[in-house]
Amino acid sequence: MTLEPGSVDIIQLAWSRHLGFDDADLAAAAGVRLTRADESRRSVDFVRLFGASALVGPQWALDAAAGIPDEELAQHVTLLTITRPRGGHGLGAAAVFFADALPLLQPAEEPTVSHGNPEAVELEGRCPPDDVNEVRLSGLPHRFTIMRDDDGQSVPVACGAYAEWEGILADVGVLVDPEWRRRGLGSLAASIAAHEALASGLTLQWRTDVSNKGSLALARSLGFAAGGIQTSVLLG
């Protein structure tokens, strides 16, 4: 699906605020890299969205990146190389997708959905640590966990969730129990969370590691449109 004409401006407004710039800065930055020095920041973040780019971090990181093209700066290894002397590590590069409308999935039977925290925590305990760390359900307060009967017990099998950014974006994540994957539950959980967010007037955002083929494919199959990349490192 494609975004409505005004949605890109709304997305760039949200990211401008999220990164600490003035509201219109990112929308006006086509062909120019925005930079903002923040000496208290414990990360270095490079974002490229719809042709505009921005880099935020301590001044020494901005200086080190000054002569590096955006295409190279978007690679995680480049940020690691710049920041390693200051303890740079972790995070990675995430593809960023957006949607302002999505088709509504109609399951064969009405799912049982929990909004509680214990069910989401239990689901995390059933999933590999790498998946848990990428989705970070604990940072997505609006949770919609699909429950299924398993030998007479109601167990969490998939969760779609989102966090609200700047009152504009819904940052969506999905986690599925490995034993229940490839049954359409990830798509269903994502669709439930996404439509709850859309009903609240938010534009949808999906971020996933560039190497996570399953999550990339799910975003595209749901109808999200590619918007850019976010590359980050933590400072040590």
C-alpha positions in Angstrom: 0.0 0.0 0.0 1.1 3.6 -0.5 0.9 6.4 2.0 -1.5 9.3 1.7 0.3 12.6 0.5 0.2 14.2 3.9 1.4 11.1 5.9 5.1 11.6 5.1 5.0 15.1 6.5 3.3 13.8 9.7 5.9 11.0 10.0 8.8 13.4 9.6 7.2 15.7 12.2 7.1 12.9 14.7 10.7 11.9 14.0 11.9 15.5 14.2 10.4 15.7 17.7 11.7 12.3 18.7 15.3 13.2 17.7 15.1 16.6 19.3 14.8 18.9 16.2 12.3 21.6 15.4 9.1 20.3 14.0 9.8 21.2 10.3 13.5 20.3 10.2 13.4 16.8 8.9 10.8 17.6 6.2 13.1 20.4 5.0 16.3 18.3 5.0 16.2 16.6 1.7 19.7 16.3 0.4 21.2 17.7 3.7 22.1 15.8 6.8 20.7 17.3 10.0 23.0 17.0 13.0 22.3 17.6 16.7 25.0 17.4 19.4 23.8 16.0 22.7 26.6 15.3 25.2 24.3 13.6 27.7 23.1 11.0 25.1 24.1 7.4 25.7 23.7 6.4 22.1 24.5 7.6 18.6 21.5 7.4 16.1 21.5 7.9 12.4 18.1 8.0 10.6 17.3 8.3 7.0 13.6 8.7 6.1 12.1 9.6 2.7 15.4 11.1 1.5 16.1 13.1 4.6 18.8 12.1 7.1 19.7 13.1 10.6 22.5 12.2 13.1 22.2 12.7 16.8 24.9 12.0 19.4 27.9 13.6 21.2 29.9 16.2 19.3 32.9 13.9 18.9 30.6 11.4 17.0 29.2 14.1 14.8 32.8 15.2 14.0 33.9 11.7 13.2 31.0 11.1 10.8 31.2 14.5 9.0 33.0 13.1 5.9 31.1 9.8 5.7 28.3 9.5 3.1 24.8 8.6 4.3 25.0 5.2 2.5 28.0 4.2 4.6 26.7 5.8 7.8 23.5 3.7 7.5 25.6 0.5 8.0 25.9 -0.6 11.6 29.6 -1.5 11.2 30.4 2.2 10.3 28.8 3.5 13.5 30.5 0.8 15.5 33.9 1.8 14.0 33.4 5.4 14.8 32.2 4.8 18.4 34.3 1.8 19.4 37.0 3.9 21.1 34.2 5.3 23.4 32.6 1.9 24.0 30.1 1.7 21.1 28.2 -1.5 21.0 24.9 -3.2 20.2 21.6 -2.1 18.8 22.1 -2.4 15.0 20.3 -1.3 11.8 16.5 -1.4 11.5 14.4 -1.1 8.4 11.5 1.3 9.1 8.1 0.9 7.5 4.9 3.0 7.8 1.2 2.7 7.1 -1.8 5.0 7.4 -4.4 2.3 6.5 -4.3 -1.5 6.4 -6.7 -4.2 5.2 -8.6 -5.8 8.1 -7.9 -9.5 8.6 -11.0 -11.7 9.2 -10.0 -14.9 11.1 -12.1 -18.0 10.7 -13.0 -17.8 14.4 -13.1 -14.9 16.8 -9.8 -14.9 18.8 -9.6 -14.5 22.5 -7.5 -11.4 23.2 -5.9 -10.4 26.5 -4.8 -6.9 27.4 -3.0 -7.9 30.5 0.7 -7.7 31.3 1.2 -11.2 32.8 0.1 -12.9 29.5 2.7 -10.9 27.6 5.4 -11.7 30.1 4.5 -15.4 29.9 4.7 -15.2 26.1 8.2 -13.7 26.3 9.3 -16.6 28.4 8.3 -18.9 25.6 10.3 -17.1 22.9 14.1 -16.9 22.1 16.0 -14.0 23.8 16.9 -12.4 20.5 13.2 -12.1 19.5 12.3 -10.8 22.9 15.1 -8.2 22.8 14.1 -7.0 19.4 10.4 -6.6 20.0 10.7 -5.3 23.6 7.1 -5.8 24.6 7.9 -4.2 28.0 8.3 -0.9 26.1 5.0 -1.3 24.1 2.3 -0.6 26.7 -0.7 -1.2 24.4 -0.8 -5.1 24.2 -3.1 -7.5 22.5 -2.2 -11.0 23.3 -4.0 -13.9 21.5 -4.8 -16.8 23.8 -5.3 -20.4 22.6 -6.3 -23.6 24.3 -3.4 -26.0 24.8 -4.3 -29.3 26.6 -7.1 -27.6 28.6 -5.0 -24.5 29.5 -5.3 -21.0 28.1 -1.9 -20.0 26.9 -0.5 -16.9 25.1 0.6 -17.7 21.6 1.1 -14.3 19.9 1.1 -10.6 20.9 0.7 -7.5 18.8 1.5 -4.3 20.7 2.4 -0.6 20.2 3.8 2.4 21.9 2.7 5.9 21.1 5.3 8.3 19.7 4.8 12.1 20.1 1.0 11.6 19.9 1.4 10.8 16.2 3.0 7.4 15.5 2.2 3.9 16.8 5.4 2.0 17.0 4.2 -1.6 16.4 5.9 -4.9 17.5 4.8 -8.5 17.2 6.0 -11.6 19.1 4.9 -15.2 18.4 5.6 -18.4 20.3 7.9 -20.5 18.1 5.6 -23.5 18.5 2.7 -21.6 17.0 4.4 -19.9 14.1 3.5 -20.3 10.4 -0.2 -20.3 11.3 -1.0 -16.7 10.6 -1.1 -15.7 14.2 1.7 -13.1 13.8 -0.4 -11.4 11.0 -3.5 -11.6 13.1 -1.9 -10.1 16.2 -0.3 -7.3 14.2 -3.6 -6.5 12.5 -5.4 -6.3 15.9 -2.8 -3.9 17.3 -2.6 -1.9 14.1 -6.3 -1.3 13.8 -6.6 -0.3 17.5 -3.9 2.3 16.8 -5.5 3.5 13.6 -8.8 3.9 15.5 -6.9 6.1 17.9 -5.9 8.4 15.1 -2.2 7.2 14.9 0.0 6.5 11.9 1.6 3.1 12.0 5.3 2.5 12.3 7.1 -0.9 12.0 10.8 -1.2 12.8 12.8 -4.4 12.4 16.4 -5.5 12.1 17.5 -5.5 8.5 18.5 -9.2 8.8 15.1 -10.3 10.2 13.6 -11.8 7.0 10.5 -13.0 8.7 9.6 -9.7 10.2 10.4 -7.8 7.0 8.2 -10.2 5.0 5.4 -9.8 7.6 5.5 -6.0 7.4 5.3 -6.1 3.6 2.5 -8.7 3.6 0.4 -6.6 6.0 0.7 -3.6 3.6 3.4 -1.4 5.3 5.4 0.8 3.0 9.2 1.1 3.3 10.3 4.5 4.7 14.0 4.3 5.5 16.5 3.0 8.0 17.5 3.7 11.6 21.1 2.7 12.7 22.1 3.0 16.3 24.8 2.1 18.8 24.9 2.3 22.5 27.8 4.2 24.2 29.7 2.3 26.8 
